[in-house]
Amino acid sequence: MVEKPLLIKGPLTDLSDLLRIARVEGRKVLKVDKVIVKPVVIAYGNDGYMVVVEPDGSGCSKDLGVGEKKKEN
């Protein structure tokens, strides 16, 4: 599995805001439809947090459209 640390900055109201942003940014970085946010949240600086995300393992990629198959070479 590929794990990616993300630095999220900004004023957040609670943990749900942080997890929501981590999921959205994790999908963009990893180019998958679903991600898992690891239970590791570290305070970083004054108003930043580091979270770790990974693909959920279903193998769904944003590069493939609905009904398309992977090319086998």
MOPAC internal coordinates of N, CA, C and O (Angstrom, degrees):
PM7 1SCF
backbone

  N    0.0000 0     0.00 0     0.00 0    0    0    0
  C    1.4490 1     0.00 0     0.00 0    1    0    0
  C    1.5167 1   110.61 1     0.00 0    2    1    0
  O    1.2310 1   121.55 1   -33.91 1    3    2    1
  N    1.2969 1   114.64 1   146.09 1    3    2    1
  C    1.4513 1   121.50 1   177.72 1    5    3    2
  C    1.5202 1   108.33 1   -96.91 1    6    5    3
  O    1.2310 1   120.68 1   -59.46 1    7    6    5
  N    1.3009 1   116.31 1   120.54 1    7    6    5
  C    1.4585 1   121.01 1   176.40 1    9    7    6
  C    1.5164 1   108.65 1  -106.88 1   10    9    7
  O    1.2310 1   120.48 1   -40.62 1   11   10    9
  N    1.3210 1   116.68 1   139.38 1   11   10    9
  C    1.4603 1   121.60 1   178.62 1   13   11   10
  C    1.5197 1   109.73 1  -129.22 1   14   13   11
  O    1.2310 1   120.38 1   -51.77 1   15   14   13
  N    1.3290 1   116.88 1   128.23 1   15   14   13
  C    1.4632 1   118.61 1   172.57 1   17   15   14
  C    1.5304 1   109.39 1   -82.36 1   18   17   15
  O    1.2310 1   120.46 1   -40.01 1   19   18   17
  N    1.3065 1   116.72 1   139.99 1   19   18   17
  C    1.4612 1   122.20 1   177.63 1   21   19   18
  C    1.5170 1   109.04 1  -121.76 1   22   21   19
  O    1.2310 1   120.66 1   -43.83 1   23   22   21
  N    1.3230 1   116.35 1   136.17 1   23   22   21
  C    1.4638 1   121.41 1   173.23 1   25   23   22
  C    1.5230 1   107.65 1  -100.42 1   26   25   23
  O    1.2310 1   120.95 1   -58.74 1   27   26   25
  N    1.3108 1   115.78 1   121.26 1   27   26   25
  C    1.4565 1   121.42 1  -178.67 1   29   27   26
  C    1.5174 1   107.54 1  -117.66 1   30   29   27
  O    1.2310 1   121.42 1   -57.73 1   31   30   29
  N    1.3374 1   114.88 1   122.27 1   31   30   29
  C    1.4647 1   120.26 1  -178.62 1   33   31   30
  C    1.5144 1   110.06 1  -116.26 1   34   33   31
  O    1.2310 1   121.49 1   -21.67 1   35   34   33
  N    1.3034 1   114.76 1   158.33 1   35   34   33
  C    1.4532 1   119.95 1   175.25 1   37   35   34
  C    1.5082 1   111.57 1   124.04 1   38   37   35
  O    1.2310 1   120.76 1   -18.34 1   39   38   37
  N    1.2937 1   116.15 1   161.66 1   39   38   37
  C    1.4570 1   119.39 1   177.86 1   41   39   38
  C    1.5321 1   109.78 1   -71.71 1   42   41   39
  O    1.2310 1   120.75 1   -56.70 1   43   42   41
  N    1.3196 1   116.17 1   123.30 1   43   42   41
  C    1.4604 1   121.96 1   179.05 1   45   43   42
  C    1.5190 1   108.18 1  -118.58 1   46   45   43
  O    1.2310 1   120.36 1   -37.20 1   47   46   45
  N    1.3197 1   116.92 1   142.80 1   47   46   45
  C    1.4630 1   119.44 1  -178.28 1   49   47   46
  C    1.5248 1   112.25 1   -79.92 1   50   49   47
  O    1.2310 1   120.44 1   141.70 1   51   50   49
  N    1.3384 1   116.76 1   -38.30 1   51   50   49
  C    1.4654 1   119.23 1   179.22 1   53   51   50
  C    1.5258 1   110.03 1  -158.19 1   54   53   51
  O    1.2310 1   121.11 1     3.78 1   55   54   53
  N    1.3163 1   115.49 1  -176.22 1   55   54   53
  C    1.4553 1   121.65 1  -175.93 1   57   55   54
  C    1.5241 1   112.40 1   -65.45 1   58   57   55
  O    1.2310 1   119.85 1   149.70 1   59   58   57
  N    1.3178 1   117.89 1   -30.30 1   59   58   57
  C    1.4702 1   119.78 1   179.89 1   61   59   58
  C    1.5265 1   111.47 1   -65.00 1   62   61   59
  O    1.2310 1   119.79 1   144.79 1   63   62   61
  N    1.3273 1   118.01 1   -35.21 1   63   62   61
  C    1.4669 1   120.63 1   174.82 1   65   63   62
  C    1.5247 1   110.89 1   -62.08 1   66   65   63
  O    1.2310 1   120.94 1   136.07 1   67   66   65
  N    1.3176 1   115.80 1   -43.93 1   67   66   65
  C    1.4595 1   121.16 1  -179.92 1   69   67   66
  C    1.5256 1   110.80 1   -62.43 1   70   69   67
  O    1.2310 1   120.07 1   134.82 1   71   70   69
  N    1.3164 1   117.47 1   -45.18 1   71   70   69
  C    1.4645 1   120.99 1  -179.48 1   73   71   70
  C    1.5160 1   111.94 1   -66.88 1   74   73   71
  O    1.2310 1   120.00 1   142.21 1   75   74   73
  N    1.3200 1   117.60 1   -37.79 1   75   74   73
  C    1.4664 1   121.61 1   178.48 1   77   75   74
  C    1.5264 1   110.53 1   -63.60 1   78   77   75
  O    1.2310 1   120.48 1   133.90 1   79   78   77
  N    1.3230 1   116.68 1   -46.10 1   79   78   77
  C    1.4701 1   120.90 1   178.86 1   81   79   78
  C    1.5276 1   110.09 1   -65.20 1   82   81   79
  O    1.2310 1   120.00 1   139.87 1   83   82   81
  N    1.3327 1   117.61 1   -40.13 1   83   82   81
  C    1.4635 1   121.35 1   179.77 1   85   83   82
  C    1.5240 1   111.11 1   -62.63 1   86   85   83
  O    1.2310 1   119.80 1   140.02 1   87   86   85
  N    1.3283 1   117.99 1   -39.98 1   87   86   85
  C    1.4662 1   120.65 1   178.50 1   89   87   86
  C    1.5222 1   111.38 1   -65.40 1   90   89   87
  O    1.2310 1   120.34 1   134.14 1   91   90   89
  N    1.3174 1   116.95 1   -45.86 1   91   90   89
  C    1.4668 1   120.84 1  -178.11 1   93   91   90
  C    1.5273 1   110.55 1   -64.60 1   94   93   91
  O    1.2310 1   120.20 1   131.08 1   95   94   93
  N    1.3206 1   117.22 1   -48.92 1   95   94   93
  C    1.4638 1   120.38 1  -179.40 1   97   95   94
  C    1.5307 1   111.59 1   -67.60 1   98   97   95
  O    1.2310 1   120.28 1   145.01 1   99   98   97
  N    1.3275 1   117.06 1   -34.99 1   99   98   97
  C    1.4549 1   121.04 1   177.72 1  101   99   98
  C    1.5130 1   112.16 1   -63.80 1  102  101   99
  O    1.2310 1   120.18 1   140.10 1  103  102  101
  N    1.3395 1   117.27 1   -39.90 1  103  102  101
  C    1.4666 1   120.80 1   176.01 1  105  103  102
  C    1.5187 1   111.47 1   -62.00 1  106  105  103
  O    1.2310 1   120.50 1   140.22 1  107  106  105
  N    1.3289 1   116.65 1   -39.78 1  107  106  105
  C    1.4634 1   120.47 1   179.24 1  109  107  106
  C    1.5251 1   111.48 1   -65.95 1  110  109  107
  O    1.2310 1   120.44 1   133.44 1  111  110  109
  N    1.3316 1   116.77 1   -46.56 1  111  110  109
  C    1.4637 1   121.55 1  -175.79 1  113  111  110
  C    1.5278 1   111.31 1   -68.97 1  114  113  111
  O    1.2310 1   120.32 1   136.22 1  115  114  113
  N    1.3217 1   116.99 1   -43.78 1  115  114  113
  C    1.4574 1   120.82 1  -176.06 1  117  115  114
  C    1.5339 1   113.48 1   -87.81 1  118  117  115
  O    1.2310 1   120.35 1   168.71 1  119  118  117
  N    1.3355 1   116.93 1   -11.29 1  119  118  117
  C    1.4687 1   123.28 1   179.38 1  121  119  118
  C    1.5208 1   111.86 1    57.26 1  122  121  119
  O    1.2310 1   121.06 1  -130.51 1  123  122  121
  N    1.3301 1   115.58 1    49.49 1  123  122  121
  C    1.4607 1   122.30 1   176.35 1  125  123  122
  C    1.5188 1   109.00 1  -131.40 1  126  125  123
  O    1.2310 1   120.60 1   -12.19 1  127  126  125
  N    1.3317 1   116.45 1   167.81 1  127  126  125
  C    1.4610 1   120.55 1  -179.24 1  129  127  126
  C    1.5188 1   113.02 1   -82.77 1  130  129  127
  O    1.2310 1   120.29 1   147.47 1  131  130  129
  N    1.3406 1   117.05 1   -32.53 1  131  130  129
  C    1.4591 1   119.92 1  -177.67 1  133  131  130
  C    1.5215 1   109.83 1  -133.72 1  134  133  131
  O    1.2310 1   121.20 1   -38.23 1  135  134  133
  N    1.3220 1   115.30 1   141.77 1  135  134  133
  C    1.4654 1   120.88 1   177.08 1  137  135  134
  C    1.5176 1   109.55 1  -129.64 1  138  137  135
  O    1.2310 1   121.56 1   -21.26 1  139  138  137
  N    1.3149 1   114.62 1   158.74 1  139  138  137
  C    1.4522 1   122.07 1   173.49 1  141  139  138
  C    1.5182 1   106.97 1  -110.00 1  142  141  139
  O    1.2310 1   120.61 1   -50.50 1  143  142  141
  N    1.3155 1   116.44 1   129.50 1  143  142  141
  C    1.4549 1   120.99 1   174.91 1  145  143  142
  C    1.5276 1   106.60 1   -92.59 1  146  145  143
  O    1.2310 1   120.75 1   -62.11 1  147  146  145
  N    1.3305 1   116.16 1   117.89 1  147  146  145
  C    1.4637 1   121.19 1  -179.12 1  149  147  146
  C    1.5284 1   109.42 1   -65.15 1  150  149  147
  O    1.2310 1   120.08 1   -27.70 1  151  150  149
  N    1.3236 1   117.46 1   152.30 1  151  150  149
  C    1.4660 1   119.60 1  -179.96 1  153  151  150
  C    1.5285 1   112.56 1   -78.48 1  154  153  151
  O    1.2310 1   121.16 1  -131.44 1  155  154  153
  N    1.3271 1   115.38 1    48.56 1  155  154  153
  C    1.4639 1   121.90 1   178.77 1  157  155  154
  C    1.5249 1   107.06 1  -127.44 1  158  157  155
  O    1.2310 1   120.61 1   -68.94 1  159  158  157
  N    1.3170 1   116.43 1   111.06 1  159  158  157
  C    1.4646 1   121.66 1   176.33 1  161  159  158
  C    1.5126 1   106.43 1  -127.87 1  162  161  159
  O    1.2310 1   120.96 1   -58.91 1  163  162  161
  N    1.3273 1   115.78 1   121.09 1  163  162  161
  C    1.4600 1   121.04 1  -177.02 1  165  163  162
  C    1.5219 1   108.67 1  -120.04 1  166  165  163
  O    1.2310 1   120.35 1   -50.41 1  167  166  165
  N    1.3088 1   116.94 1   129.59 1  167  166  165
  C    1.4643 1   120.68 1   175.19 1  169  167  166
  C    1.5198 1   108.56 1   -65.77 1  170  169  167
  O    1.2310 1   120.90 1   -44.72 1  171  170  169
  N    1.3328 1   115.89 1   135.28 1  171  170  169
  C    1.4566 1   121.49 1  -175.46 1  173  171  170
  C    1.5283 1   108.06 1  -134.03 1  174  173  171
  O    1.2310 1   120.21 1   -71.92 1  175  174  173
  N    1.3032 1   117.21 1   108.08 1  175  174  173
  C    1.4631 1   120.63 1  -178.81 1  177  175  174
  C    1.5153 1   111.18 1    74.28 1  178  177  175
  O    1.2310 1   121.08 1    23.51 1  179  178  177
  N    1.3342 1   115.55 1  -156.49 1  179  178  177
  C    1.4647 1   120.57 1  -176.74 1  181  179  178
  C    1.5256 1   113.15 1   -75.50 1  182  181  179
  O    1.2310 1   120.15 1   132.20 1  183  182  181
  N    1.3164 1   117.32 1   -47.80 1  183  182  181
  C    1.4613 1   119.54 1  -176.37 1  185  183  182
  C    1.5256 1   111.60 1  -134.11 1  186  185  183
  O    1.2310 1   120.14 1  -144.95 1  187  186  185
  N    1.3233 1   117.34 1    35.05 1  187  186  185
  C    1.4541 1   121.56 1   179.88 1  189  187  186
  C    1.5138 1   111.93 1  -121.57 1  190  189  187
  O    1.2310 1   121.31 1   -20.21 1  191  190  189
  N    1.3207 1   115.11 1   159.79 1  191  190  189
  C    1.4580 1   121.62 1   178.94 1  193  191  190
  C    1.5166 1   109.14 1  -139.29 1  194  193  191
  O    1.2310 1   120.95 1   -32.13 1  195  194  193
  N    1.3306 1   115.79 1   147.87 1  195  194  193
  C    1.4498 1   121.01 1   173.35 1  197  195  194
  C    1.5182 1   107.56 1  -109.52 1  198  197  195
  O    1.2310 1   120.74 1   -51.95 1  199  198  197
  N    1.3284 1   116.20 1   128.05 1  199  198  197
  C    1.4520 1   122.10 1   175.93 1  201  199  198
  C    1.5278 1   108.01 1  -125.86 1  202  201  199
  O    1.2310 1   120.49 1   -22.82 1  203  202  201
  N    1.3122 1   116.68 1   157.18 1  203  202  201
  C    1.4578 1   121.96 1   179.64 1  205  203  202
  C    1.5213 1   108.05 1  -116.24 1  206  205  203
  O    1.2310 1   120.71 1   -50.92 1  207  206  205
  N    1.3402 1   116.26 1   129.08 1  207  206  205
  C    1.4618 1   121.47 1   179.07 1  209  207  206
  C    1.5248 1   109.50 1  -122.58 1  210  209  207
  O    1.2310 1   121.23 1   -24.23 1  211  210  209
  N    1.3388 1   115.25 1   155.77 1  211  210  209
  C    1.4617 1   121.55 1   175.41 1  213  211  210
  C    1.5241 1   108.00 1  -148.50 1  214  213  211
  O    1.2310 1   119.91 1   -22.12 1  215  214  213
  N    1.3414 1   117.77 1   157.88 1  215  214  213
  C    1.4651 1   119.51 1   175.59 1  217  215  214
  C    1.5232 1   109.76 1   -62.67 1  218  217  215
  O    1.2310 1   120.44 1   -27.91 1  219  218  217
  N    1.3221 1   116.76 1   152.09 1  219  218  217
  C    1.4644 1   119.17 1  -177.04 1  221  219  218
  C    1.5200 1   113.39 1   -77.82 1  222  221  219
  O    1.2310 1   119.35 1   174.90 1  223  222  221
  N    1.3203 1   118.85 1    -5.10 1  223  222  221
  C    1.4569 1   121.62 1   174.52 1  225  223  222
  C    1.5117 1   114.62 1    92.75 1  226  225  223
  O    1.2310 1   119.21 1  -178.90 1  227  226  225
  N    1.3119 1   119.11 1     1.10 1  227  226  225
  C    1.4636 1   120.42 1  -179.59 1  229  227  226
  C    1.5209 1   112.03 1   -78.90 1  230  229  227
  O    1.2310 1   120.03 1   166.37 1  231  230  229
  N    1.3227 1   117.55 1   -13.63 1  231  230  229
  C    1.4544 1   120.91 1   177.96 1  233  231  230
  C    1.5116 1   114.01 1    81.46 1  234  233  231
  O    1.2310 1   119.72 1  -170.70 1  235  234  233
  N    1.3190 1   118.14 1     9.30 1  235  234  233
  C    1.4612 1   121.49 1   179.37 1  237  235  234
  C    1.5168 1   109.57 1   -78.85 1  238  237  235
  O    1.2310 1   120.69 1   -54.70 1  239  238  237
  N    1.3025 1   116.28 1   125.30 1  239  238  237
  C    1.4510 1   121.08 1  -179.78 1  241  239  238
  C    1.5137 1   109.51 1  -116.42 1  242  241  239
  O    1.2310 1   120.06 1   -34.45 1  243  242  241
  N    1.3094 1   117.49 1   145.55 1  243  242  241
  C    1.4561 1   121.04 1   177.14 1  245  243  242
  C    1.5178 1   111.94 1   -71.63 1  246  245  243
  O    1.2310 1   120.06 1   163.02 1  247  246  245
  N    1.3328 1   117.49 1   -16.98 1  247  246  245
  C    1.4579 1   120.38 1  -178.26 1  249  247  246
  C    1.5261 1   111.81 1   -70.49 1  250  249  247
  O    1.2310 1   119.49 1   156.81 1  251  250  249
  N    1.3246 1   118.57 1   -23.19 1  251  250  249
  C    1.4513 1   122.22 1   179.37 1  253  251  250
  C    1.5168 1   109.86 1   -97.66 1  254  253  251
  O    1.2310 1   120.99 1   -42.65 1  255  254  253
  N    1.3233 1   115.71 1   137.35 1  255  254  253
  C    1.4502 1   120.10 1   176.33 1  257  255  254
  C    1.5159 1   109.98 1   -87.50 1  258  257  255
  O    1.2310 1   120.39 1    -3.73 1  259  258  257
  N    1.3111 1   116.85 1   176.27 1  259  258  257
  C    1.4521 1   121.38 1   179.86 1  261  259  258
  C    1.5279 1   108.80 1   -68.68 1  262  261  259
  O    1.2310 1   120.50 1   -50.12 1  263  262  261
  N    1.3021 1   116.64 1   129.88 1  263  262  261
  C    1.4566 1   121.10 1   178.17 1  265  263  262
  C    1.5191 1   114.90 1    85.00 1  266  265  263
  O    1.2310 1   119.69 1   175.38 1  267  266  265
  N    1.3260 1   118.19 1    -4.62 1  267  266  265
  C    1.4607 1   120.56 1   178.39 1  269  267  266
  C    1.5158 1   109.64 1   -88.30 1  270  269  267
  O    1.2310 1   121.01 1   -29.64 1  271  270  269
  N    1.3172 1   115.68 1   150.36 1  271  270  269
  C    1.4658 1   120.80 1   178.14 1  273  271  270
  C    1.5141 1   109.98 1  -111.38 1  274  273  271
  O    1.2310 1   121.01 1   -26.97 1  275  274  273
  N    1.3345 1   115.68 1   153.03 1  275  274  273
  C    1.4526 1   120.56 1   175.57 1  277  275  274
  C    1.5093 1   109.42 1   -69.05 1  278  277  275
  O    1.2310 1   120.49 1   -35.93 1  279  278  277
  N    1.3280 1   116.67 1   144.07 1  279  278  277
  C    1.4620 1   121.14 1   176.56 1  281  279  278
  C    1.5220 1   108.72 1   -77.14 1  282  281  279
  O    1.2310 1   121.27 1   -47.93 1  283  282  281
  N    1.3205 1   115.17 1   132.07 1  283  282  281
  C    1.4504 1   120.09 1   177.81 1  285  283  282
  C    1.5155 1   109.14 1  -102.10 1  286  285  283
  O    1.2310 1   120.57 1   -57.79 1  287  286  285
  N    1.3014 1   116.52 1   122.21 1  287  286  285
  C    1.4712 1   120.31 1   179.94 1  289  287  286
  C    1.4936 1   110.62 1  -113.16 1  290  289  287
  O    1.2310 1   120.10 1   180.00 1  291  290  289

